Amino acid sequence: MPAAPFGERSLRVFPGGSLGEYNLPPELAVVLARGEGATVWDADGRRFTDMTMGWGSVLLGHAHPRIVEAVTRQAALGSNFAYVSEPALELGEEIMRAVVCAERVRFCASGTEATAYCVRLARAATGRRFVLKFEGAYHGANELGTVSLFPRRLLEFPHAEPTSAGLPSSAVTDVLVAPFNDLDTTRAIVDAHRRDLAAIVVEPLHRCTTPEPGFLDGLRQLATGAGSLLVFDETVTGFRLAYGGAQQYYGVRPDLAALGKALGGGYPLGAVVGRADVMDLVREDRIGDDRYVWFASSLGGSAVSTAAGLAALAVLRTEGSYDQLFDAGARVRAGLGAALTDSGIEATVQGDGPLAAVVFTKGPVRDYRDTLGADRTRSRAFLLGLFRRGIFLNPMSTKFYLSLAHRREDIAAFLDAVRETLRADVRA
Ligand SMILES: Cc1ncc(COP(=O)(O)O)c(C=O)c1O
């Protein structure tokens, strides 16, 4: 089937007709025109229930009035000065109140940048080369995030494999890869590299795989024991699993953390936060010093993005907001589980808080290798079937992001589409 007119134009301009990922067949290529709450409309007026919400960057819902008001006010006062503005200062102060490890804050414009800066800071602070990541973890489109993200070959740990072409060889040779939730293997890798290990970088909720009790604590001890830094990539978990992020939720304090997505209330924003002695390596009065870390950008911490972030955090601080987010996530996970059980299709539902994911394998899923037996044909049929039935999502990922705007009707519409898709499009 040919693409609809807007989709056709988009396919002519953008590689794959997208801004990144999606990989929709041409006939499904759409162009979005508008969003409100948990609904988006395409340029042809077709309505979708949004189950990806700007990949989790829009935690309050599209066009939330408090954010629209804050952004409109700030836009009239100047959108960006590449310098500290009042909203940037207030948001920085609020982050320090909210996030346990945040003794200092520096803004950037995305989670990709934030995690890359964490790695640079860790190498500079320790004078060491290696960074340990967990197989299958995404840390943004930077070097660390695109190594051993979807490894095709199962190399022996800790060997890394590039998932993107075009990386320098050091992106692979300076990364050690460990299996998530396997403290013994991780310990052995750390022990073998303890003099050269700059950091352990972890998504505390690894994609949607939950950490087993003691795992994050164990990483904390391993990092401290080796004189390495523990870095939490909280791009997803920050302000989502709890107001204070995963470090509050799981009770483990990292040395540095990367923030993004929800922090900006749907506007481009990221931040690195952490120990003052490490963060102060970016002070410009240190230029010329061997350990000085270059960290600056034209749009990092823009006035308009930080105004949006402040408005978002004010809403998230209101009584009951996390109960609402967790309730939405729990309903979606329970509904998915029931629909899959009724369909007789083997699958594992994952996630926590306002996050859910489906892996088409029996489970349990503790790490990346447990997902390798997953039926990718079913997964693709499931996601495209949902898309065809009016669920907006990224068909390259079964990760669903809920928001404060997802009402019971939205969740019911999603679960109806799930049942219909499993019945019609996914073979048991
Ligand atoms: C854990 C994690 N880190 C980093 C990133 C990159 O963030 P951004 O897309 O804002 O650059 C993502 C994006 O999905 C992510 O999930």
The ligand as a Tripos MOL2 file, in Angstrom:
@<TRIPOS>MOLECULE
LIG
   16    16     1     0     0
SMALL
NO_CHARGES

@<TRIPOS>ATOM
      1 C1         18.3810    5.2040   29.8130 C.3       1 LIG1
      2 C2         18.5280    6.2390   28.7310 C.ar      1 LIG1
      3 N1         19.6100    7.0300   28.7230 N.ar      1 LIG1
      4 C3         19.7830    7.9920   27.7860 C.ar      1 LIG1
      5 C4         18.8390    8.1940   26.8110 C.ar      1 LIG1
      6 C5         19.0510    9.2750   25.7820 C.3       1 LIG1
      7 O1         18.2410   10.3440   26.0360 O.3       1 LIG1
      8 P1         17.9030   11.3740   24.8380 P.3       1 LIG1
      9 O2         17.1200   10.6000   23.8400 O.co2     1 LIG1
     10 O3         17.1600   12.4650   25.5410 O.co2     1 LIG1
     11 O4         19.1860   11.8630   24.3120 O.co2     1 LIG1
     12 C6         17.7060    7.4040   26.7660 C.ar      1 LIG1
     13 C7         16.6910    7.5970   25.7100 C.2       1 LIG1
     14 O5         15.7800    6.8390   25.5140 O.2       1 LIG1
     15 C8         17.5410    6.3830   27.7420 C.ar      1 LIG1
     16 O6         16.4750    5.5640   27.7300 O.3       1 LIG1
@<TRIPOS>BOND
     1     1     2 1
     2     2     3 ar
     3     2    15 ar
     4     3     4 ar
     5     4     5 ar
     6     5     6 1
     7     5    12 ar
     8     6     7 1
     9     7     8 1
    10     8     9 2
    11     8    10 1
    12     8    11 1
    13    12    13 1
    14    12    15 ar
    15    13    14 2
    16    15    16 1
@<TRIPOS>SUBSTRUCTURE
     1 LIG1         1 GROUP 0 **** ****
